[in-house]
Amino acid sequence: MLGFITVTDTVGAADRLLTETADRLAAQGLRLAGAVQCNLDRGPDRDCDMDLRILGDAGPAIRISQSLGRGAQGCRLDSGALQQAVARAEAVLRGGADLVIVNKFGKQECFGRGFRDFIAEALARGIPVLLSVATGQLPGFRAFAGELAEPVSPATLLDWCRARAARAA
């Protein structure tokens, strides 16, 4: 029970879709674990700030991006902050969840880091997982997920989540 979306329309579309989905499902009483990403626009010619909100956790969002200065070409991901986010999501998962939502299966997960073990743990516990995958990360995702991966269309996202959460319960 591993569903994934691939949204390529606009930058941040998958983040917004997963955040809206998580908010609606939580309002309907589903116990969620994982993380959704909120991108904060900092104006023209500036990269956005990337924050992860940990689902099922009342703590503050975690900024996972770092400012490298104008013209910098390196990766802006703060891997220490990402690991902090994973640890908080794992604590929520240990308390129980009906569904896990992870903002994305990205480069870190393709390399065996980030939320990869968290996703595997949820699946091992029989908890359905929903995440987004950028087209460039699909080969790494498929190598990880194998036959478990099931594409989900944005139009059927809520129904997929509700049905999988009910089946897991």
Rosetta blueprint (number, residue, H / E / L):
1 M L
2 L E
3 G E
4 F E
5 I E
6 T L
7 V L
8 T L
9 D L
10 T L
11 V L
12 G L
13 A H
14 A H
15 D H
16 R H
17 L H
18 L H
19 T H
20 E H
21 T H
22 A H
23 D H
24 R H
25 L H
26 A H
27 A H
28 Q L
29 G L
30 L L
31 R L
32 L E
33 A E
34 G E
35 A E
36 V E
37 Q E
38 C E
39 N E
40 L E
41 D L
42 R L
43 G L
44 P L
45 D L
46 R L
47 D L
48 C L
49 D E
50 M E
51 D E
52 L E
53 R E
54 I E
55 L E
56 G L
57 D L
58 A L
59 G L
60 P L
61 A L
62 I E
63 R E
64 I L
65 S E
66 Q L
67 S L
68 L L
69 G L
70 R L
71 G L
72 A L
73 Q L
74 G L
75 C L
76 R L
77 L E
78 D L
79 S H
80 G H
81 A H
82 L H
83 Q H
84 Q H
85 A H
86 V H
87 A H
88 R H
89 A H
90 E H
91 A H
92 V H
93 L H
94 R H
95 G L
96 G L
97 A L
98 D L
99 L E
100 V E
101 I E
102 V E
103 N L
104 K L
105 F L
106 G L
107 K H
108 Q H
109 E H
110 C H
111 F L
112 G L
113 R L
114 G L
115 F L
116 R H
117 D H
118 F H
119 I H
120 A H
121 E H
122 A H
123 L H
124 A H
125 R L
126 G L
127 I L
128 P L
129 V E
130 L E
131 L E
132 S E
133 V L
134 A L
135 T H
136 G H
137 Q H
138 L H
139 P H
140 G H
141 F H
142 R H
143 A H
144 F H
145 A H
146 G H
147 E H
148 L H
149 A E
150 E E
151 P E
152 V L
153 S L
154 P H
155 A H
156 T H
157 L H
158 L H
159 D H
160 W H
161 C H
162 R H
163 A H
164 R H
165 A H
166 A H
167 R H
168 A H
169 A L
